[in-house]
Amino acid sequence: MDKALPRIAVTLGDPAGVGVEVTLKALQDVALQQAARWLILGDAATLRAGERVTAISLGDLGPGVSFIDCGQLDNAAEVEFGALRAEYGKAAAAYVHDATLMCLNGEADAMVTAPLNKEAVALSGMHFTGHTEYIAELCGATDSRMLLAGRKLSVVHVSTHTSLRNACNLDRDRIIRTIELGNDAMKLLGHARPRIAVCGLNPHAGEHGLFGSEDADIIAPAVEACRAMGIQCEGPVAPDTIFFRAANGSHDLIVAMYHDQGHIPMKLLDFEATVNTSLGIPIIRTSVDHGTAFDIAGKNIAGEANMQAAMRMALTMAEHRIARSAQDTVSA
């Protein structure tokens, strides 16, 4: 293996979920396998259970794939797929913790997370609202965002895991920062000058004040401020039509005002290939955009397409960041 290849940490998620299955299946793709050095974080018991279910041995995945035992579970115990357990939630959070530190310490260039179960993590005594927020806390970042990226379109959210009532309390500076973060992320994905559409909050983007003033009073000034910075963006645009237009090529990125405004159309457009990416943190983190799937875990029927998409996106972003760093070093 070429030591210059990006090093990407992959967390196995909740031991009772499909994370270990989709990870092993994803890395059967030889081209993906050889494109990076894959560092799998989990427990030996979880890996053993996944190998048994899938009939895929880690040793069969090539020299570029290695395993890091995080030592959270009794390696002699059998993992119970589909079980909601505090020890599984604690273990899953520990994998994320360790992978995040590896990225911060320069031991990995990016991380990919398999799904964990928020309820299981909460049962362990941790206050946990989601991967993005937890990783941001570990990084000391206070201004993180969620990006959903698919084959046709990407969406970044002004707010995510909060009530709809709270999400409607828009802040101009937060919208500006969201547009900036989305613009930077799209450049890491290979768009030299991303075309960005910013959704309105209200039906028809307020219809000139008929359905609310937030669009004209808060969103429009934020868009103008970003345009003045040289960012190619427009809005507020009607949320009910922009996703159709953008999916047909009008834009590269949509800025959604709240969680479901962005998630519902993205998952409808391309559920299997949509990747969850954390922005506003100093590291690269991508994730599958599905849950632990306890109902099918351990049955070897979980598909690996979304995990492969998350791995490829982490790889692309890591390669662009490494190249950018090299250029900055030469320029200096």
Contacts in CASP RR format, 6 or more apart in sequence:
PFRMAT RR
TARGET T0000
AUTHOR 0000-0000-0000
METHOD contacts of the structure
MODEL  1
MDKALPRIAVTLGDPAGVGVEVTLKALQDVALQQAARWLILGDAATLRAG
ERVTAISLGDLGPGVSFIDCGQLDNAAEVEFGALRAEYGKAAAAYVHDAT
LMCLNGEADAMVTAPLNKEAVALSGMHFTGHTEYIAELCGATDSRMLLAG
RKLSVVHVSTHTSLRNACNLDRDRIIRTIELGNDAMKLLGHARPRIAVCG
LNPHAGEHGLFGSEDADIIAPAVEACRAMGIQCEGPVAPDTIFFRAANGS
HDLIVAMYHDQGHIPMKLLDFEATVNTSLGIPIIRTSVDHGTAFDIAGKN
IAGEANMQAAMRMALTMAEHRIARSAQDTVSA
1 34 0 8 1.000
1 37 0 8 1.000
1 63 0 8 1.000
1 64 0 8 1.000
3 37 0 8 1.000
5 35 0 8 1.000
5 36 0 8 1.000
5 37 0 8 1.000
6 35 0 8 1.000
6 36 0 8 1.000
6 37 0 8 1.000
6 109 0 8 1.000
6 110 0 8 1.000
6 315 0 8 1.000
6 318 0 8 1.000
6 319 0 8 1.000
6 322 0 8 1.000
7 36 0 8 1.000
7 37 0 8 1.000
7 39 0 8 1.000
7 107 0 8 1.000
7 108 0 8 1.000
7 109 0 8 1.000
8 36 0 8 1.000
8 37 0 8 1.000
8 38 0 8 1.000
8 39 0 8 1.000
8 108 0 8 1.000
8 109 0 8 1.000
8 110 0 8 1.000
8 111 0 8 1.000
8 112 0 8 1.000
8 311 0 8 1.000
8 314 0 8 1.000
8 315 0 8 1.000
8 318 0 8 1.000
9 39 0 8 1.000
9 41 0 8 1.000
9 99 0 8 1.000
9 102 0 8 1.000
9 103 0 8 1.000
9 107 0 8 1.000
9 108 0 8 1.000
9 110 0 8 1.000
9 111 0 8 1.000
9 112 0 8 1.000
10 23 0 8 1.000
10 38 0 8 1.000
10 39 0 8 1.000
10 40 0 8 1.000
10 41 0 8 1.000
10 99 0 8 1.000
10 111 0 8 1.000
10 112 0 8 1.000
10 113 0 8 1.000
10 114 0 8 1.000
10 311 0 8 1.000
11 41 0 8 1.000
11 42 0 8 1.000
11 92 0 8 1.000
11 95 0 8 1.000
11 96 0 8 1.000
11 99 0 8 1.000
11 111 0 8 1.000
11 112 0 8 1.000
11 113 0 8 1.000
11 114 0 8 1.000
12 19 0 8 1.000
12 20 0 8 1.000
12 23 0 8 1.000
12 40 0 8 1.000
12 41 0 8 1.000
12 42 0 8 1.000
12 43 0 8 1.000
12 46 0 8 1.000
12 47 0 8 1.000
12 92 0 8 1.000
12 95 0 8 1.000
12 114 0 8 1.000
13 19 0 8 1.000
13 20 0 8 1.000
13 42 0 8 1.000
13 92 0 8 1.000
13 95 0 8 1.000
13 96 0 8 1.000
13 113 0 8 1.000
13 114 0 8 1.000
13 115 0 8 1.000
13 116 0 8 1.000
13 292 0 8 1.000
14 88 0 8 1.000
14 89 0 8 1.000
14 91 0 8 1.000
14 92 0 8 1.000
14 115 0 8 1.000
14 116 0 8 1.000
14 117 0 8 1.000
14 120 0 8 1.000
14 292 0 8 1.000
15 42 0 8 1.000
15 43 0 8 1.000
15 45 0 8 1.000
15 46 0 8 1.000
15 49 0 8 1.000
15 73 0 8 1.000
15 79 0 8 1.000
15 88 0 8 1.000
15 91 0 8 1.000
15 92 0 8 1.000
16 79 0 8 1.000
16 80 0 8 1.000
16 81 0 8 1.000
16 82 0 8 1.000
16 83 0 8 1.000
16 84 0 8 1.000
16 85 0 8 1.000
16 88 0 8 1.000
16 117 0 8 1.000
16 120 0 8 1.000
16 292 0 8 1.000
16 294 0 8 1.000
16 297 0 8 1.000
17 81 0 8 1.000
17 82 0 8 1.000
17 115 0 8 1.000
17 117 0 8 1.000
17 292 0 8 1.000
17 293 0 8 1.000
17 294 0 8 1.000
17 297 0 8 1.000
17 298 0 8 1.000
18 114 0 8 1.000
18 115 0 8 1.000
18 291 0 8 1.000
18 292 0 8 1.000
18 293 0 8 1.000
18 296 0 8 1.000
18 297 0 8 1.000
18 298 0 8 1.000
18 302 0 8 1.000
18 303 0 8 1.000
19 114 0 8 1.000
19 115 0 8 1.000
19 288 0 8 1.000
19 292 0 8 1.000
19 302 0 8 1.000
19 307 0 8 1.000
20 46 0 8 1.000
20 47 0 8 1.000
20 49 0 8 1.000
20 50 0 8 1.000
20 53 0 8 1.000
20 114 0 8 1.000
21 50 0 8 1.000
21 53 0 8 1.000
21 54 0 8 1.000
21 297 0 8 1.000
21 298 0 8 1.000
21 300 0 8 1.000
21 302 0 8 1.000
21 303 0 8 1.000
21 304 0 8 1.000
22 114 0 8 1.000
22 288 0 8 1.000
22 302 0 8 1.000
22 303 0 8 1.000
22 304 0 8 1.000
22 306 0 8 1.000
22 307 0 8 1.000
23 40 0 8 1.000
23 114 0 8 1.000
23 304 0 8 1.000
23 307 0 8 1.000
24 50 0 8 1.000
24 51 0 8 1.000
24 54 0 8 1.000
24 56 0 8 1.000
24 58 0 8 1.000
24 61 0 8 1.000
25 54 0 8 1.000
25 56 0 8 1.000
25 302 0 8 1.000
25 303 0 8 1.000
25 304 0 8 1.000
25 307 0 8 1.000
26 32 0 8 1.000
26 304 0 8 1.000
26 307 0 8 1.000
26 308 0 8 1.000
26 311 0 8 1.000
27 33 0 8 1.000
27 38 0 8 1.000
27 61 0 8 1.000
27 65 0 8 1.000
27 311 0 8 1.000
28 56 0 8 1.000
28 61 0 8 1.000
28 304 0 8 1.000
29 308 0 8 1.000
32 308 0 8 1.000
32 311 0 8 1.000
32 312 0 8 1.000
32 315 0 8 1.000
33 61 0 8 1.000
33 62 0 8 1.000
33 64 0 8 1.000
33 65 0 8 1.000
34 64 0 8 1.000
35 315 0 8 1.000
36 64 0 8 1.000
36 311 0 8 1.000
36 315 0 8 1.000
36 318 0 8 1.000
37 64 0 8 1.000
37 66 0 8 1.000
38 61 0 8 1.000
38 64 0 8 1.000
38 65 0 8 1.000
38 66 0 8 1.000
38 311 0 8 1.000
39 66 0 8 1.000
39 68 0 8 1.000
39 99 0 8 1.000
39 102 0 8 1.000
39 108 0 8 1.000
40 47 0 8 1.000
40 58 0 8 1.000
40 65 0 8 1.000
40 66 0 8 1.000
40 67 0 8 1.000
40 68 0 8 1.000
41 68 0 8 1.000
41 70 0 8 1.000
41 95 0 8 1.000
41 98 0 8 1.000
41 99 0 8 1.000
42 67 0 8 1.000
42 68 0 8 1.000
42 69 0 8 1.000
42 70 0 8 1.000
42 71 0 8 1.000
42 72 0 8 1.000
42 91 0 8 1.000
42 95 0 8 1.000
43 69 0 8 1.000
43 70 0 8 1.000
43 71 0 8 1.000
43 72 0 8 1.000
43 73 0 8 1.000
43 75 0 8 1.000
43 91 0 8 1.000
44 67 0 8 1.000
44 69 0 8 1.000
44 71 0 8 1.000
44 75 0 8 1.000
45 73 0 8 1.000
45 74 0 8 1.000
45 75 0 8 1.000
45 76 0 8 1.000
45 77 0 8 1.000
45 78 0 8 1.000
45 79 0 8 1.000
46 73 0 8 1.000
46 79 0 8 1.000
46 91 0 8 1.000
47 58 0 8 1.000
47 67 0 8 1.000
48 75 0 8 1.000
48 79 0 8 1.000
49 78 0 8 1.000
49 79 0 8 1.000
49 81 0 8 1.000
49 298 0 8 1.000
50 56 0 8 1.000
50 298 0 8 1.000
51 57 0 8 1.000
51 58 0 8 1.000
53 81 0 8 1.000
53 298 0 8 1.000
53 299 0 8 1.000
53 300 0 8 1.000
54 300 0 8 1.000
55 300 0 8 1.000
58 65 0 8 1.000
58 67 0 8 1.000
59 65 0 8 1.000
68 98 0 8 1.000
69 75 0 8 1.000
70 91 0 8 1.000
70 94 0 8 1.000
70 95 0 8 1.000
70 98 0 8 1.000
72 87 0 8 1.000
72 90 0 8 1.000
72 91 0 8 1.000
72 94 0 8 1.000
72 95 0 8 1.000
73 79 0 8 1.000
73 87 0 8 1.000
73 88 0 8 1.000
73 91 0 8 1.000
81 294 0 8 1.000
81 297 0 8 1.000
81 298 0 8 1.000
81 299 0 8 1.000
82 292 0 8 1.000
82 294 0 8 1.000
82 295 0 8 1.000
82 297 0 8 1.000
82 298 0 8 1.000
83 294 0 8 1.000
84 117 0 8 1.000
84 119 0 8 1.000
84 120 0 8 1.000
84 123 0 8 1.000
84 294 0 8 1.000
85 120 0 8 1.000
85 123 0 8 1.000
86 120 0 8 1.000
86 123 0 8 1.000
86 124 0 8 1.000
86 125 0 8 1.000
87 124 0 8 1.000
88 117 0 8 1.000
88 120 0 8 1.000
89 116 0 8 1.000
89 117 0 8 1.000
89 120 0 8 1.000
89 121 0 8 1.000
89 123 0 8 1.000
89 124 0 8 1.000
90 121 0 8 1.000
90 124 0 8 1.000
90 126 0 8 1.000
92 116 0 8 1.000
92 117 0 8 1.000
92 120 0 8 1.000
92 121 0 8 1.000
93 116 0 8 1.000
93 121 0 8 1.000
93 124 0 8 1.000
93 126 0 8 1.000
93 128 0 8 1.000
93 134 0 8 1.000
96 113 0 8 1.000
96 116 0 8 1.000
96 131 0 8 1.000
96 134 0 8 1.000
96 135 0 8 1.000
97 138 0 8 1.000
99 108 0 8 1.000
99 111 0 8 1.000
99 113 0 8 1.000
100 111 0 8 1.000
100 135 0 8 1.000
100 138 0 8 1.000
100 139 0 8 1.000
100 283 0 8 1.000
100 285 0 8 1.000
101 138 0 8 1.000
102 108 0 8 1.000
102 111 0 8 1.000
103 109 0 8 1.000
103 110 0 8 1.000
103 111 0 8 1.000
103 283 0 8 1.000
103 284 0 8 1.000
103 285 0 8 1.000
104 138 0 8 1.000
104 139 0 8 1.000
104 282 0 8 1.000
104 283 0 8 1.000
109 284 0 8 1.000
109 318 0 8 1.000
109 321 0 8 1.000
109 322 0 8 1.000
110 283 0 8 1.000
110 284 0 8 1.000
110 285 0 8 1.000
110 286 0 8 1.000
110 314 0 8 1.000
110 315 0 8 1.000
110 317 0 8 1.000
110 318 0 8 1.000
111 283 0 8 1.000
111 284 0 8 1.000
111 285 0 8 1.000
111 286 0 8 1.000
111 314 0 8 1.000
112 285 0 8 1.000
112 286 0 8 1.000
112 287 0 8 1.000
112 307 0 8 1.000
112 310 0 8 1.000
112 311 0 8 1.000
112 314 0 8 1.000
113 131 0 8 1.000
113 285 0 8 1.000
113 286 0 8 1.000
113 287 0 8 1.000
113 288 0 8 1.000
113 310 0 8 1.000
114 287 0 8 1.000
114 288 0 8 1.000
114 307 0 8 1.000
115 287 0 8 1.000
115 288 0 8 1.000
115 290 0 8 1.000
115 291 0 8 1.000
115 292 0 8 1.000
115 293 0 8 1.000
116 131 0 8 1.000
116 292 0 8 1.000
117 291 0 8 1.000
117 292 0 8 1.000
117 294 0 8 1.000
118 128 0 8 1.000
118 129 0 8 1.000
118 130 0 8 1.000
121 128 0 8 1.000
122 128 0 8 1.000
128 134 0 8 1.000
129 161 0 8 1.000
130 161 0 8 1.000
131 276 0 8 1.000
131 278 0 8 1.000
131 285 0 8 1.000
131 287 0 8 1.000
132 144 0 8 1.000
132 145 0 8 1.000
132 146 0 8 1.000
132 160 0 8 1.000
132 161 0 8 1.000
132 276 0 8 1.000
132 278 0 8 1.000
133 144 0 8 1.000
133 161 0 8 1.000
135 144 0 8 1.000
135 278 0 8 1.000
135 281 0 8 1.000
135 283 0 8 1.000
135 285 0 8 1.000
136 142 0 8 1.000
136 144 0 8 1.000
136 278 0 8 1.000
136 280 0 8 1.000
136 281 0 8 1.000
139 281 0 8 1.000
139 282 0 8 1.000
139 283 0 8 1.000
141 280 0 8 1.000
141 281 0 8 1.000
141 282 0 8 1.000
143 177 0 8 1.000
143 280 0 8 1.000
144 278 0 8 1.000
144 279 0 8 1.000
144 280 0 8 1.000
144 281 0 8 1.000
145 156 0 8 1.000
145 157 0 8 1.000
145 158 0 8 1.000
145 160 0 8 1.000
145 177 0 8 1.000
145 178 0 8 1.000
145 181 0 8 1.000
145 182 0 8 1.000
145 278 0 8 1.000
145 279 0 8 1.000
145 280 0 8 1.000
146 156 0 8 1.000
146 157 0 8 1.000
146 160 0 8 1.000
146 276 0 8 1.000
146 277 0 8 1.000
146 278 0 8 1.000
146 279 0 8 1.000
147 154 0 8 1.000
147 155 0 8 1.000
147 156 0 8 1.000
147 157 0 8 1.000
147 181 0 8 1.000
147 182 0 8 1.000
147 185 0 8 1.000
147 276 0 8 1.000
147 277 0 8 1.000
147 278 0 8 1.000
147 279 0 8 1.000
148 154 0 8 1.000
148 155 0 8 1.000
148 156 0 8 1.000
148 157 0 8 1.000
148 262 0 8 1.000
148 263 0 8 1.000
148 266 0 8 1.000
148 274 0 8 1.000
148 275 0 8 1.000
148 276 0 8 1.000
148 277 0 8 1.000
148 289 0 8 1.000
149 185 0 8 1.000
149 189 0 8 1.000
149 274 0 8 1.000
149 275 0 8 1.000
149 277 0 8 1.000
149 313 0 8 1.000
150 266 0 8 1.000
150 269 0 8 1.000
150 270 0 8 1.000
150 273 0 8 1.000
150 274 0 8 1.000
150 275 0 8 1.000
150 309 0 8 1.000
151 270 0 8 1.000
151 273 0 8 1.000
152 246 0 8 1.000
152 247 0 8 1.000
152 249 0 8 1.000
152 269 0 8 1.000
152 270 0 8 1.000
153 243 0 8 1.000
153 246 0 8 1.000
153 247 0 8 1.000
153 251 0 8 1.000
153 252 0 8 1.000
153 253 0 8 1.000
153 254 0 8 1.000
153 266 0 8 1.000
153 269 0 8 1.000
153 270 0 8 1.000
154 185 0 8 1.000
154 186 0 8 1.000
154 189 0 8 1.000
154 252 0 8 1.000
154 253 0 8 1.000
154 254 0 8 1.000
155 253 0 8 1.000
155 254 0 8 1.000
155 255 0 8 1.000
155 256 0 8 1.000
155 262 0 8 1.000
155 263 0 8 1.000
155 265 0 8 1.000
155 266 0 8 1.000
156 178 0 8 1.000
156 181 0 8 1.000
156 182 0 8 1.000
156 185 0 8 1.000
156 253 0 8 1.000
156 254 0 8 1.000
156 255 0 8 1.000
156 256 0 8 1.000
156 279 0 8 1.000
157 178 0 8 1.000
157 255 0 8 1.000
157 256 0 8 1.000
157 257 0 8 1.000
157 258 0 8 1.000
157 259 0 8 1.000
157 261 0 8 1.000
157 262 0 8 1.000
158 167 0 8 1.000
158 170 0 8 1.000
158 174 0 8 1.000
158 175 0 8 1.000
158 178 0 8 1.000
158 255 0 8 1.000
158 256 0 8 1.000
158 257 0 8 1.000
158 258 0 8 1.000
159 166 0 8 1.000
159 167 0 8 1.000
159 174 0 8 1.000
159 257 0 8 1.000
159 258 0 8 1.000
159 259 0 8 1.000
160 258 0 8 1.000
160 259 0 8 1.000
161 259 0 8 1.000
162 258 0 8 1.000
162 259 0 8 1.000
164 258 0 8 1.000
164 260 0 8 1.000
167 257 0 8 1.000
167 258 0 8 1.000
167 259 0 8 1.000
168 201 0 8 1.000
168 214 0 8 1.000
168 258 0 8 1.000
170 201 0 8 1.000
170 214 0 8 1.000
170 218 0 8 1.000
170 219 0 8 1.000
170 257 0 8 1.000
171 218 0 8 1.000
172 218 0 8 1.000
172 221 0 8 1.000
172 222 0 8 1.000
172 225 0 8 1.000
173 222 0 8 1.000
175 198 0 8 1.000
175 218 0 8 1.000
175 219 0 8 1.000
175 222 0 8 1.000
175 223 0 8 1.000
175 255 0 8 1.000
176 222 0 8 1.000
176 225 0 8 1.000
176 226 0 8 1.000
178 255 0 8 1.000
179 196 0 8 1.000
179 198 0 8 1.000
179 222 0 8 1.000
179 223 0 8 1.000
179 226 0 8 1.000
179 231 0 8 1.000
179 233 0 8 1.000
179 255 0 8 1.000
180 226 0 8 1.000
180 229 0 8 1.000
180 231 0 8 1.000
181 279 0 8 1.000
181 280 0 8 1.000
182 194 0 8 1.000
182 196 0 8 1.000
182 253 0 8 1.000
182 255 0 8 1.000
182 279 0 8 1.000
183 194 0 8 1.000
183 196 0 8 1.000
183 226 0 8 1.000
183 231 0 8 1.000
183 233 0 8 1.000
183 253 0 8 1.000
184 279 0 8 1.000
185 277 0 8 1.000
185 279 0 8 1.000
185 317 0 8 1.000
186 194 0 8 1.000
186 196 0 8 1.000
186 252 0 8 1.000
186 253 0 8 1.000
187 194 0 8 1.000
187 320 0 8 1.000
188 284 0 8 1.000
188 316 0 8 1.000
188 317 0 8 1.000
188 320 0 8 1.000
188 321 0 8 1.000
189 313 0 8 1.000
189 316 0 8 1.000
189 317 0 8 1.000
189 320 0 8 1.000
190 316 0 8 1.000
190 320 0 8 1.000
191 252 0 8 1.000
193 232 0 8 1.000
194 232 0 8 1.000
194 252 0 8 1.000
194 253 0 8 1.000
195 232 0 8 1.000
195 233 0 8 1.000
195 250 0 8 1.000
195 251 0 8 1.000
195 252 0 8 1.000
195 253 0 8 1.000
196 231 0 8 1.000
196 232 0 8 1.000
196 233 0 8 1.000
196 234 0 8 1.000
196 251 0 8 1.000
196 252 0 8 1.000
196 253 0 8 1.000
196 254 0 8 1.000
196 255 0 8 1.000
197 233 0 8 1.000
197 234 0 8 1.000
197 235 0 8 1.000
197 237 0 8 1.000
197 242 0 8 1.000
197 245 0 8 1.000
197 246 0 8 1.000
197 250 0 8 1.000
197 251 0 8 1.000
197 253 0 8 1.000
197 254 0 8 1.000
197 255 0 8 1.000
198 219 0 8 1.000
198 222 0 8 1.000
198 223 0 8 1.000
198 233 0 8 1.000
198 234 0 8 1.000
198 235 0 8 1.000
198 236 0 8 1.000
198 237 0 8 1.000
198 254 0 8 1.000
198 255 0 8 1.000
199 205 0 8 1.000
199 235 0 8 1.000
199 236 0 8 1.000
199 237 0 8 1.000
199 239 0 8 1.000
199 242 0 8 1.000
199 254 0 8 1.000
199 255 0 8 1.000
199 256 0 8 1.000
199 257 0 8 1.000
199 261 0 8 1.000
199 262 0 8 1.000
200 206 0 8 1.000
200 214 0 8 1.000
200 215 0 8 1.000
200 219 0 8 1.000
200 235 0 8 1.000
200 236 0 8 1.000
200 237 0 8 1.000
200 238 0 8 1.000
200 239 0 8 1.000
200 257 0 8 1.000
201 214 0 8 1.000
201 215 0 8 1.000
201 219 0 8 1.000
201 236 0 8 1.000
201 257 0 8 1.000
201 258 0 8 1.000
202 211 0 8 1.000
202 212 0 8 1.000
202 214 0 8 1.000
202 215 0 8 1.000
203 211 0 8 1.000
203 238 0 8 1.000
203 239 0 8 1.000
203 240 0 8 1.000
204 211 0 8 1.000
204 238 0 8 1.000
204 240 0 8 1.000
205 215 0 8 1.000
205 219 0 8 1.000
205 235 0 8 1.000
205 236 0 8 1.000
205 237 0 8 1.000
205 238 0 8 1.000
205 239 0 8 1.000
206 212 0 8 1.000
206 213 0 8 1.000
206 214 0 8 1.000
206 215 0 8 1.000
206 216 0 8 1.000
206 236 0 8 1.000
208 216 0 8 1.000
209 215 0 8 1.000
209 216 0 8 1.000
215 236 0 8 1.000
216 236 0 8 1.000
219 235 0 8 1.000
219 236 0 8 1.000
219 257 0 8 1.000
220 235 0 8 1.000
220 236 0 8 1.000
223 233 0 8 1.000
223 234 0 8 1.000
223 235 0 8 1.000
223 236 0 8 1.000
226 233 0 8 1.000
227 233 0 8 1.000
233 255 0 8 1.000
239 256 0 8 1.000
239 257 0 8 1.000
239 261 0 8 1.000
242 251 0 8 1.000
242 254 0 8 1.000
243 254 0 8 1.000
243 262 0 8 1.000
243 265 0 8 1.000
243 266 0 8 1.000
243 269 0 8 1.000
245 251 0 8 1.000
246 252 0 8 1.000
246 254 0 8 1.000
247 269 0 8 1.000
254 262 0 8 1.000
256 262 0 8 1.000
266 274 0 8 1.000
267 274 0 8 1.000
267 289 0 8 1.000
271 289 0 8 1.000
271 290 0 8 1.000
271 306 0 8 1.000
272 305 0 8 1.000
272 306 0 8 1.000
272 309 0 8 1.000
273 305 0 8 1.000
273 306 0 8 1.000
273 309 0 8 1.000
274 289 0 8 1.000
274 306 0 8 1.000
274 309 0 8 1.000
275 286 0 8 1.000
275 287 0 8 1.000
275 288 0 8 1.000
275 289 0 8 1.000
275 306 0 8 1.000
275 309 0 8 1.000
275 310 0 8 1.000
275 313 0 8 1.000
276 286 0 8 1.000
276 287 0 8 1.000
276 288 0 8 1.000
276 289 0 8 1.000
276 310 0 8 1.000
277 284 0 8 1.000
277 285 0 8 1.000
277 286 0 8 1.000
277 287 0 8 1.000
277 313 0 8 1.000
277 317 0 8 1.000
278 285 0 8 1.000
278 286 0 8 1.000
278 287 0 8 1.000
284 314 0 8 1.000
284 317 0 8 1.000
284 318 0 8 1.000
284 321 0 8 1.000
285 314 0 8 1.000
286 310 0 8 1.000
286 311 0 8 1.000
286 313 0 8 1.000
286 314 0 8 1.000
286 317 0 8 1.000
287 310 0 8 1.000
288 306 0 8 1.000
288 307 0 8 1.000
288 309 0 8 1.000
288 310 0 8 1.000
289 306 0 8 1.000
289 310 0 8 1.000
290 306 0 8 1.000
293 302 0 8 1.000
296 302 0 8 1.000
END
